[in-house]
Structure formats: C-alpha cells, structure tokens
C-alpha cells in the first residue's frame, strides 16, 4: 500500500519545478527587456522618445540681474548645417528668438548675445560625422566670437561645447528647451562646470535656468578675457 507521504512528495516536487520554471521565465523576460533597453539607447531610438524640438512659442522671461553691472555683449557667429534633406530644419528667421531666450537667462550675469554673422553650409554625411567628432576643418571659426553650429541631431546628446575653439554644437532635438541647452553650453565656453542642482543652468541635464553669484563672477571674468577685443 502506498503511504500518503509517498503520494504527496511527487506532487510537491512537481510544484517546486513549476515555481522554479516560472522564476526562470521571469528572469529571462527581465534580461530580454534590459538588452532591448540597451539596444534602443544605442540605436538612437532614445532620441525619438526622449528628445524633441522646442515649441516655436516657448519663451524665457528675462531673469533678474544678480550684480547690476555693465552689460557684456558677446558676439556670435551662427552656422546652419544642411545635410542634403537631413540637415537642421531651423530657419534663419527663427534664430534671433533662440538667441534672445538664451540672453534672457544670462541677464543674471549682465551678459547678452548679439548675432554678428549667419552662414548656411551644405555638408555631406561624411562632413557631418567629422563635425560631430569635433573636426571643424570644413568651417571657418572665429576666435573672438562664440561659434554656434546648428545641426539636425547629436544622437543622444543635448549639445556639446569646445571651449578651446569657442564652438558649440546644438541639435534640433533636445531633452529640454533648446535655449536652455544653448545657455548651458555657453556656460562651458565661459569656464563653468556642471553642478548637481537641477534648478541651475549648469546641471548636467540643462533643465534649470539659475546661475549662482560665483558662476556669474567667473563667467564675466572669462567673457571679458576671451572677447575683450570686441569691446
């Protein structure tokens, strides 16, 4: 005669196998999601889901000056990079609004920006790739101006600054307002580093618009040193 224990043990073992099998399936599903997430990021789909164009009507109110000093006006040279049908979709007539909004942020330091020159350039895909790598051989950069290079995409990056060349690359698609990203990259040109507080302009995500008094003082010193020839 079969005992009750002998009858129930196989059932318990079978139940344990089912539980183990379900756990393994769950682990496999999680691994698949992690891999897919990595592939989405690498493939550039992150840009589609997390980056967007700034609405044309977006406005940055003028920020209050922290020091009430004489205004320093920095000269800008703007490059609109066209890449066949895939270049920047910005129009020349929209650029002043972008610059004005960035100036309204930097009013905290009594620093403003003035467009001195605008250029449209037709680039091949190869030239655009070199540009994204920081190769500016196809452009005539001005040492005594901030060179703002507008392109369609930087994949997953908001923007990038090259302080030694006074150059900034700003894509059409950013994770926040493009004028805040521009203001942030100008901060790098003026010697500022990243901060942790997301309410501030120099936070890594460029979501904020505040400057500290220390940042204001440092930026003004660098602005005068780098662009005094224009004053």
C-alpha positions as CSV (number, residue, x, y, z in Angstrom):
1,X,0.0,0.0,0.0
2,X,1.3,3.4,-0.9
3,X,1.7,5.8,2.0
4,X,0.3,9.3,2.0
5,X,3.8,10.8,2.1
6,X,4.8,8.8,-1.0
7,X,1.8,10.1,-2.8
8,X,2.3,13.7,-1.8
9,X,6.1,14.0,-2.4
10,X,5.9,13.8,-6.2
11,X,3.2,16.5,-6.2
12,X,5.4,18.8,-4.1
13,X,8.4,18.2,-6.3
14,X,6.3,18.9,-9.4
15,X,5.0,22.1,-7.8
16,X,8.6,23.2,-7.0
17,X,9.6,22.5,-10.6
18,X,6.7,24.7,-11.8
19,X,7.7,27.5,-9.4
20,X,11.4,27.3,-10.5
21,X,10.4,27.2,-14.1
22,X,8.2,30.4,-13.6
23,X,11.0,32.1,-11.9
24,X,13.5,31.3,-14.7
25,X,11.0,32.6,-17.2
26,X,10.6,35.9,-15.3
27,X,14.4,36.2,-15.1
28,X,14.7,35.6,-18.9
29,X,12.0,38.2,-19.6
30,X,13.8,40.8,-17.4
31,X,17.1,40.1,-19.2
32,X,15.4,40.5,-22.6
33,X,14.0,43.9,-21.5
34,X,17.4,45.0,-20.3
35,X,19.0,44.0,-23.6
36,X,16.3,45.7,-25.6
37,X,16.6,48.9,-23.5
38,X,20.3,48.9,-24.2
39,X,19.7,48.4,-27.9
40,X,17.1,51.2,-28.0
41,X,19.6,53.6,-26.4
42,X,22.4,52.6,-28.7
43,X,20.4,52.6,-31.9
44,X,19.3,56.2,-31.4
45,X,15.6,55.4,-30.7
46,X,16.2,57.2,-27.4
47,X,16.3,60.4,-29.4
48,X,12.8,59.7,-30.9
49,X,11.3,59.0,-27.5
50,X,13.1,61.4,-25.1
51,X,14.3,64.3,-27.3
52,X,12.1,66.8,-29.1
53,X,12.0,70.1,-30.8
54,X,11.4,73.2,-28.7
55,X,7.9,74.6,-29.4
56,X,8.1,77.8,-31.5
57,X,6.2,79.8,-28.9
58,X,8.4,78.8,-26.0
59,X,9.6,82.0,-24.2
60,X,12.2,82.6,-21.5
61,X,11.3,85.5,-19.3
62,X,14.2,87.9,-18.5
63,X,16.0,86.8,-15.4
64,X,16.8,89.4,-12.8
65,X,20.4,90.5,-12.7
66,X,22.4,89.3,-9.6
67,X,25.0,92.0,-9.8
68,X,23.7,95.1,-11.8
69,X,27.0,95.6,-13.6
70,X,27.7,97.0,-17.1
71,X,26.4,94.6,-19.7
72,X,28.9,92.5,-21.6
73,X,27.7,91.7,-25.2
74,X,29.2,88.6,-26.7
75,X,29.4,88.3,-30.5
76,X,28.0,85.2,-32.1
77,X,28.6,83.5,-35.5
78,X,25.9,81.1,-36.4
79,X,26.3,78.1,-38.8
80,X,23.2,76.4,-40.1
81,X,24.4,73.0,-41.3
82,X,22.3,71.5,-44.1
83,X,22.9,67.8,-44.9
84,X,21.0,67.0,-48.2
85,X,17.4,66.6,-46.9
86,X,18.5,65.7,-43.3
87,X,20.2,68.8,-42.0
88,X,19.0,71.3,-39.5
89,X,15.4,72.2,-40.0
90,X,15.9,75.6,-38.3
91,X,15.2,78.7,-40.4
92,X,17.3,81.8,-40.3
93,X,14.4,83.9,-39.2
94,X,13.9,81.7,-36.1
95,X,17.5,82.1,-34.8
96,X,17.0,85.6,-33.2
97,X,14.3,84.1,-30.9
98,X,16.7,81.3,-29.8
99,X,19.4,83.8,-29.0
100,X,17.1,86.2,-27.3
101,X,15.8,83.5,-25.0
102,X,19.4,82.4,-24.1
103,X,20.2,86.1,-23.4
104,X,17.3,86.4,-21.1
105,X,18.8,83.6,-19.0
106,X,22.2,85.2,-19.0
107,X,20.8,88.5,-17.9
108,X,21.5,87.2,-14.4
109,X,25.2,87.9,-15.2
110,X,24.5,91.1,-17.2
111,X,25.7,89.1,-20.3
112,X,23.9,89.3,-23.6
113,X,24.5,87.9,-27.1
114,X,24.5,89.6,-30.5
115,X,24.4,87.8,-33.8
116,X,27.2,89.2,-36.0
117,X,27.1,86.7,-38.8
118,X,24.9,83.8,-40.1
119,X,26.1,81.2,-42.6
120,X,24.3,78.3,-44.2
121,X,26.6,75.4,-45.2
122,X,25.8,72.3,-47.3
123,X,27.6,69.3,-45.8
124,X,28.0,65.7,-46.9
125,X,27.1,62.9,-44.4
126,X,30.9,62.3,-44.0
127,X,31.5,66.0,-43.2
128,X,28.7,66.0,-40.6
129,X,30.2,62.9,-39.0
130,X,33.5,64.6,-38.7
131,X,31.8,67.7,-37.3
132,X,30.2,65.6,-34.6
133,X,33.7,64.3,-33.7
134,X,34.9,67.9,-33.2
135,X,36.6,68.2,-36.5
136,X,35.9,71.8,-37.7
137,X,38.1,71.8,-40.7
138,X,35.2,72.5,-43.0
139,X,34.2,75.6,-41.1
140,X,35.8,79.0,-40.6
141,X,35.6,79.5,-36.9
142,X,36.2,82.9,-35.4
143,X,38.4,83.0,-32.3
144,X,36.9,86.3,-31.0
145,X,33.3,85.1,-31.4
146,X,31.2,82.2,-30.0
147,X,30.6,79.9,-32.9
148,X,27.2,78.2,-32.7
149,X,26.8,75.2,-35.1
150,X,23.2,74.1,-35.6
151,X,22.7,70.6,-36.9
152,X,19.9,68.1,-37.0
153,X,21.0,65.5,-34.4
154,X,23.6,64.6,-31.9
155,X,22.1,61.2,-31.3
156,X,21.6,61.1,-27.5
157,X,23.4,64.3,-26.7
158,X,21.7,67.6,-25.9
159,X,24.6,69.7,-27.1
160,X,28.4,69.9,-26.8
161,X,30.9,72.8,-26.2
162,X,34.5,73.1,-27.3
163,X,35.8,75.9,-25.1
164,X,39.3,75.9,-26.7
165,X,37.6,76.7,-30.1
166,X,34.8,78.8,-28.7
167,X,32.5,76.4,-30.5
168,X,29.1,74.9,-29.6
169,X,27.2,72.2,-31.5
170,X,23.4,72.5,-30.9
171,X,21.0,69.9,-32.4
172,X,17.4,70.5,-33.3
173,X,16.2,67.9,-30.8
174,X,17.0,68.3,-27.1
175,X,15.6,66.9,-23.9
176,X,14.6,70.3,-22.7
177,X,14.2,73.8,-24.2
178,X,16.9,74.4,-26.8
179,X,17.7,77.9,-25.5
180,X,18.5,76.4,-22.0
181,X,20.8,73.9,-23.6
182,X,22.4,76.7,-25.6
183,X,22.8,78.8,-22.4
184,X,24.3,75.8,-20.7
185,X,26.9,75.2,-23.4
186,X,27.7,78.9,-23.4
187,X,28.4,78.5,-19.7
188,X,31.0,75.9,-20.6
189,X,32.6,78.4,-23.1
190,X,32.7,80.8,-20.2
191,X,34.6,78.4,-17.9
192,X,31.7,76.9,-15.9
193,X,31.4,73.3,-15.0
194,X,28.5,71.1,-14.1
195,X,26.5,71.4,-10.8
196,X,24.2,68.9,-9.1
197,X,21.2,71.0,-8.5
198,X,18.7,70.6,-11.4
199,X,17.2,74.0,-10.9
200,X,20.5,75.5,-12.1
201,X,21.5,76.2,-15.7
202,X,24.7,74.2,-15.4
203,X,23.1,71.0,-14.2
204,X,24.1,68.2,-16.5
205,X,20.6,67.8,-17.9
206,X,20.4,71.6,-18.7
207,X,16.8,71.7,-17.3
208,X,17.2,74.6,-15.0
209,X,17.9,78.3,-15.6
210,X,19.5,79.7,-12.4
211,X,23.1,80.9,-12.0
212,X,24.9,81.3,-8.7
213,X,26.7,84.5,-7.8
214,X,30.0,82.7,-8.0
215,X,29.2,81.4,-11.5
216,X,28.2,84.9,-12.6
217,X,31.5,86.4,-11.4
218,X,33.6,83.7,-13.1
219,X,31.7,83.9,-16.4
220,X,32.1,87.6,-16.6
221,X,35.8,87.3,-16.0
222,X,36.2,84.8,-18.8
223,X,33.9,86.7,-21.1
224,X,36.0,89.8,-20.7
225,X,39.2,87.9,-21.1
226,X,38.1,85.9,-24.2
227,X,36.1,88.6,-26.1
228,X,37.6,91.9,-24.9
229,X,38.8,92.6,-28.5
230,X,35.1,93.2,-29.3
231,X,34.6,95.7,-26.6
